[in-house]
Amino acid sequence: MNLAAMLVLALMAAGQDVRPADHSGQTTGIKITSPTRQVVVFSELERSLLAAQQNKNTEQIKTQLDPGFEFVTAGQSAPTPHDEWLDQLSKQSAFVAFRISQLSVRNPVGTIAMVSFLSSVKLDADGKKFEDTFIVDEWVDSGGVWKLKVRYASPVQNLPHPAPKPTGKQ
């Protein structure tokens, strides 16, 4: 008796299932997804930038922007340059909270990354007014530090938002 046959018999005797794995293409219904390293890195960069916008921390925002940064929206005749965009941000009313979802990263060259995501900004404490924007950011590797070079933004209409949870104080 060869060694493989003895091993199969030993496993069968121990009550182990030695049948080949089922590779029929059927799924178990469980899907576990783990973010890639790039998704983790750029999620943190995007969250940091939105938090700085929320706190109106222009110095923090400046550290994340490339000197040639431009902001582009639909219907705009020309991109908004770095300083003008920062000035516009400082004049916007503050928002209460934000959420990033559907983030994906494309890094075709290694020194340029295209990051797309949906930004949902809660404008009031009651949680009834939101501003949703689909964003595509072009990040460039500047000596080992990622800097935002271009932001393309487009408003999204009529997205469903969860109802605010009752606090028990009503």
C-alpha positions as CSV (number, residue, x, y, z in Angstrom):
1,M,0.0,0.0,0.0
2,N,1.4,3.4,-0.9
3,L,1.8,6.3,1.4
4,A,-1.1,8.3,-0.1
5,A,-3.6,5.5,0.3
6,M,-2.5,5.0,3.9
7,L,-3.0,8.7,4.6
8,V,-6.5,8.6,3.2
9,L,-7.4,5.5,5.2
10,A,-6.0,7.1,8.4
11,L,-8.0,10.3,7.8
12,M,-11.2,8.3,7.1
13,A,-10.6,6.3,10.3
14,A,-10.3,9.5,12.2
15,G,-13.7,10.7,10.9
16,Q,-12.3,13.4,8.6
17,D,-14.0,14.2,5.3
18,V,-11.5,13.6,2.5
19,R,-13.6,14.3,-0.5
20,P,-12.3,16.9,-2.9
21,A,-13.5,20.5,-2.4
22,D,-16.6,21.6,-4.3
23,H,-15.5,24.0,-7.0
24,S,-18.9,24.1,-8.8
25,G,-19.0,27.9,-8.6
26,Q,-21.7,27.9,-6.0
27,T,-21.2,30.6,-3.3
28,T,-22.0,30.3,0.4
29,G,-23.9,33.7,0.4
30,I,-21.2,35.2,2.6
31,K,-19.1,37.9,1.1
32,I,-16.3,39.4,3.1
33,T,-14.5,42.3,1.5
34,S,-11.3,43.8,2.9
35,P,-10.2,47.2,1.7
36,T,-6.9,47.3,-0.2
37,R,-3.9,49.1,1.2
38,Q,-4.5,52.0,-1.2
39,V,-8.2,52.3,-0.2
40,V,-7.1,52.5,3.5
41,V,-4.4,55.2,2.7
42,F,-6.6,57.3,0.5
43,S,-9.7,57.0,2.8
44,E,-7.6,58.5,5.5
45,L,-6.3,61.3,3.2
46,E,-9.9,62.1,2.1
47,R,-11.2,62.0,5.6
48,S,-8.4,64.3,6.8
49,L,-9.2,66.8,4.1
50,L,-12.9,66.8,4.8
51,A,-12.3,67.1,8.5
52,A,-10.1,70.1,7.8
53,Q,-12.8,71.6,5.6
54,Q,-15.4,71.0,8.4
55,N,-13.1,72.8,10.9
56,K,-12.2,75.5,8.4
57,N,-8.5,74.7,9.0
58,T,-7.0,76.2,5.9
59,E,-3.4,75.5,7.1
60,Q,-4.2,71.8,7.2
61,I,-5.9,71.9,3.8
62,K,-2.8,73.7,2.3
63,T,-0.5,70.9,3.5
64,Q,-2.5,68.4,1.5
65,L,-2.8,70.4,-1.7
66,D,-0.3,70.5,-4.6
67,P,0.7,74.1,-5.4
68,G,-0.9,73.7,-8.8
69,F,-4.2,72.4,-7.4
70,E,-7.4,73.1,-9.4
71,F,-11.1,72.5,-8.6
72,V,-13.4,71.6,-11.5
73,T,-17.2,71.4,-11.5
74,A,-19.7,70.9,-14.3
75,G,-20.9,74.1,-15.9
76,Q,-17.7,75.9,-15.0
77,S,-16.0,77.8,-17.8
78,A,-12.5,77.3,-16.2
79,P,-11.0,75.4,-13.3
80,T,-10.9,77.2,-9.9
81,P,-7.2,77.7,-8.9
82,H,-5.7,76.9,-5.5
83,D,-6.0,80.2,-3.7
84,E,-9.5,81.0,-5.0
85,W,-10.8,77.6,-3.9
86,L,-9.4,78.1,-0.4
87,D,-11.1,81.5,-0.3
88,Q,-14.4,80.0,-1.4
89,L,-14.1,77.3,1.3
90,S,-13.5,79.9,4.0
91,K,-16.8,81.7,3.0
92,Q,-18.9,78.5,3.0
93,S,-21.1,77.8,6.0
94,A,-19.9,75.0,8.3
95,F,-21.3,71.5,8.1
96,V,-22.2,69.3,11.0
97,A,-20.8,65.9,9.8
98,F,-19.7,64.1,6.7
99,R,-19.6,60.5,5.3
100,I,-17.5,59.0,2.6
101,S,-18.8,56.0,0.8
102,Q,-18.1,54.0,-2.4
103,L,-14.4,54.9,-2.4
104,S,-12.2,53.3,-5.0
105,V,-8.6,53.9,-6.1
106,R,-6.9,53.5,-9.4
107,N,-3.2,53.8,-9.4
108,P,-2.1,53.1,-13.0
109,V,1.3,54.8,-12.9
110,G,2.4,54.6,-9.3
111,T,3.0,58.3,-8.9
112,I,-0.6,59.3,-9.8
113,A,-3.7,57.9,-8.1
114,M,-7.3,58.6,-9.1
115,V,-9.7,58.3,-6.2
116,S,-13.5,58.4,-6.6
117,F,-16.1,58.5,-3.9
118,L,-19.4,59.8,-2.8
119,S,-19.3,62.6,-0.1
120,S,-22.4,63.2,2.0
121,V,-22.3,66.3,4.1
122,K,-24.9,66.8,6.8
123,L,-25.6,70.6,6.8
124,D,-27.9,70.7,9.9
125,A,-28.0,69.2,13.4
126,D,-31.4,67.7,12.8
127,G,-29.9,65.5,10.0
128,K,-32.6,66.5,7.5
129,K,-30.5,68.5,5.1
130,F,-27.6,66.8,3.2
131,E,-25.4,67.9,0.3
132,D,-24.2,64.9,-1.7
133,T,-21.3,65.1,-4.2
134,F,-19.6,62.6,-6.4
135,I,-15.9,63.4,-6.3
136,V,-12.9,62.3,-8.4
137,D,-9.6,63.4,-7.0
138,E,-6.2,63.2,-8.7
139,W,-3.5,62.7,-6.2
140,V,0.2,62.9,-7.1
141,D,3.1,61.4,-5.2
142,S,5.4,64.4,-4.2
143,G,8.5,62.9,-2.8
144,G,6.7,60.2,-0.8
145,V,3.8,62.5,0.3
146,W,0.5,62.4,-1.6
147,K,-0.8,65.8,-2.6
148,L,-4.2,66.6,-4.2
149,K,-3.6,68.0,-7.7
150,V,-7.2,68.2,-9.1
151,R,-10.7,67.7,-7.7
152,Y,-13.6,67.1,-10.0
153,A,-17.0,67.4,-8.2
154,S,-20.5,66.9,-9.3
155,P,-23.6,67.3,-7.2
156,V,-25.8,64.2,-6.8
157,Q,-29.6,64.7,-6.3
158,N,-32.2,62.7,-4.4
159,L,-30.0,60.2,-2.5
160,P,-31.8,58.4,0.3
161,H,-30.5,59.1,3.8
162,P,-31.2,57.3,7.0
163,A,-33.7,59.0,9.3
164,P,-32.1,60.6,12.3
165,K,-32.2,58.3,15.3
166,P,-34.3,59.5,18.2
167,T,-32.4,60.7,21.2
168,G,-35.2,60.2,23.7
169,K,-35.2,64.0,24.4
170,Q,-38.1,64.9,22.2
